[in-house]
């Protein structure tokens, strides 16, 4: 399979170690790209909900593919999030092409880009509210597991998949308002710091939009997640775009790769 060359890729909220993680899809995506820089923007390994009885081979394969990109020369920047916050004690550690940090500011094609997970704006991940957040995380994981079972049945019947958690979030005005407030806060702070781009994760809501205030403007981006949306941010040809995983594309690509391999075997 030919890898797509990219300047920068940002992925967040993989939540490895949970039932909702789409590890196979993550592996397929990682195998399809060759970025110069891969930014893992928080909640990559879900240490909050980590259970030694559940960390399947597919989840280990994700880590293997990241290591494979490292070996091919990709610079990997791991930014800590709230679900992997225990790694923050090792922040600012660098080993070869690998860097562990809490946030990063980089110049990309002359534009200053600020990248961080975003839990710093979320009061529910701190203090006494943190326990409720952890309990809520287990409930969310259970909902995703049930949803996966139902979607398997829908797929067998040839029907479209559905997302319970998305429906719940979209139906609760407070949740929609909170997402808007999160994005506005991140953007306003970036404008204050005179950055051109601000990139977050955390809220599992892929986004690309310009935010304009009386003090200036900034491009706000969010890489989404690999639980529900299966999205990443890609920078190539001087432009940021949201990548949306589509299973059909990867099935077709794999079939083409097999045909090429068979053709090579029969002609050499």
Secondary structure, 3 states (H helix, E strand, C coil): CCCEEEEEEEECCCCECCCCCCHHHHHHHHHCEEEEEEEEECCCECCCCCECCECCHHHHHHHHHHHHHHHCCCEEEEECCCCCHHHHHHCCEEECCEEEECEEEEEECCEEEEEECCHHHCHHHCCCHHHHHHHHHHHHHHHHHHHHHHHHHHHHCCCCCCCHHHHHHHHCHHHHHHHHHHHHHHHHHHHHCCCCEEEECCCCCCEEEEEEECCEEEEEEECCCCCCCCEEEEEECCEEEEEECCHHHHHHHHHHHHHHHHHHHHHC
